[in-house]
Amino acid sequence: MTTGTSEDSNKVFVASAMEAAIKIGVLMLIVIWCFQIVRPFITLVVWGIIIAVALYPINCALSARLGGKDKLAAVLLTVLILALIIVPTIILSSSMIEGAQQVSSGLKDGTLRIPPPSEKVASWPVVGESVHNYWQLASENLKAAVEKVGPQLKGAVNWLLGAAAGTGAGILQFIISVIIAAVLMINAKSGRV
């Protein structure tokens, strides 16, 4: 009789172990999926915390000047920081776009002119003569000069566009981090221990 009970308890143990293993596996899968969802935001939140900690003394001083209005101080500080980031970015971007459009239209219309090089360019060490010759070609026949360096120019343009996109993404991430820092500063008093 004890062998039957032993077999039954072994079956129950194995069934319980399988059930526990399945539950643990499903739980691990859910944790991994949740981490995959949260992972893009971890850097933004960490930078938001760093910015909030760095700006908190300024926020407290501004709040004291505003008569203890913590939320107003955090909002004003955030608006000021965002203005310091966004305004120069917009000015620089519009200037770069306008310059690129002028160069592009000048190339299409054939109105873009490059002045001839100075004779001093030819005396530059190592690269002076080749730069002078290419610059002279560009000043006389821009189309031939562009065709001569077409593949390299295409690679440089692709690199420049990639760098601009990376810079734009970095600025956007910083803006989001500043907004997260503002939320943390607004709720700083309630989070004190």
Stockholm file with secondary structure:
# STOCKHOLM 1.0

chainA/1-193         MTTGTSEDSNKVFVASAMEAAIKIGVLMLIVIWCFQIVRPFITLVVWGIIIAVALYPINCALSARLGGKDKLAAVLLTVLILALIIVPTIILSSSMIEGAQQVSSGLKDGTLRIPPPSEKVASWPVVGESVHNYWQLASENLKAAVEKVGPQLKGAVNWLLGAAAGTGAGILQFIISVIIAAVLMINAKSGRV
#=GR chainA/1-193 SS CHHHHHHHHHHHHHHHHHHHHHHHHHHHHHHHHHHHHHHHHHHHHHHHHHHHHHHHHHHHHHHHHTTSCHHHHHHHHHHHHHHHHHHHHHHHHHHHHHHHHHHHHHHHHTCCCCCCCCHHHHTSTTTHHHHHHHHHHHHHCHHHHHHHTHHHHHHHHHHHHHHHHHHHHHHHHHHHHHHHHHHHHHTTGGGCC
#=GC SS_cons         CHHHHHHHHHHHHHHHHHHHHHHHHHHHHHHHHHHHHHHHHHHHHHHHHHHHHHHHHHHHHHHHHTTSCHHHHHHHHHHHHHHHHHHHHHHHHHHHHHHHHHHHHHHHHTCCCCCCCCHHHHTSTTTHHHHHHHHHHHHHCHHHHHHHTHHHHHHHHHHHHHHHHHHHHHHHHHHHHHHHHHHHHHTTGGGCC
//
